[in-house]
Amino acid sequence: MPIDWSPLKEIIDQQNRFVLTSHVRPDADALGSELGMALLLRSLGKTVQIINPGATPAHLQFLDPDGEIKSVHDAPALKQAILECDVHIVLDTSAWGQLGEVGKLMQKSTTQKVVIDHHVSSDDLNAIQFKDTSSPATGCLVYDFTQAIDHTPSARAASCLYAAIATDTGWFRFPSTTSKTMRTIANLIDAGANPAELYTLLYEQAAVPRLHLSGIVLQRVATACHGQLAYTYVTQSDFARSKAHPADTENLVNQCMTIAGIRAAFILVQQPNRKYKVSLRSRVDFDVTPIAEQLGGGGHRQASGAMLPGPKDAALKKLIQLFEEELKKQPPAEKNH
Ligand SMILES: [Mn+2]
């Protein structure tokens, strides 16, 4: 269902001071959508501040070279700005639980609230909702609004929205990607987004230790459950040996998913307290949340997580056993040839 943007147009016509925010641990869709929206509102003569529940992660700071995205904890004046503005626009989440301190302040104020989002959520944030859960990225929705008011994004805004959409679609390969997504992307390139440059900034910034850690961890990949499950692990001594950081494990479980015939994968990452954090991934025909929930964790159908006590071999055994049971409960769908 296409979104009716006219209520947002009306709010923007009538109001002047906007505070934009997004979820904790912001990703490129959160930040790119905020910046795209902020640049649009400013071009309409509005006063805009972007105030998030936390800091921008180092690897995404290139999106905001002037550091205009603030954390609410940066200065007391920012808390005041949240209480005193005319409109709150929440992008890329609709859950109070994701808004940290910003959410607490928003709940105290009667300020008009707007949500632009593509997540399924039961919260409404007492806001006017502009939501499409079939949209691959909030960046797509911000672009749709830009079009609805006959505006062409600046080259900078186009780059921010491109980064938002490219990352949330896994560089246009997730099933959420449609021909409409690609038309939006084409328009953003015409407006000045540079795909090759953005790819390098997003995905080609690794330090050598990250690759060394990959080498250690990928060497250990094993399969179980008749080739339906792939798994590996990382220990604290691997971090010490490679001089890599915990964030350097991010993509390793996804690499396990590249094995033919795999339906699910997990990686165990030993924490400084010796417990193990497990990240679970799966293809569309398998839901990993029942496994995460049995371990006291949670997440999404295709990506969940939980914490397990050690030792490592016991944790591996427990996980393989849970997958064995769950893979039986969720047999592969019949293929239509
Ligand atoms: Mn998103």
Residues whose N, C-alpha, C, O or C-beta is under 5 A from the ligand:
A	BS01	MN	D29 D92 A137 T138 D168
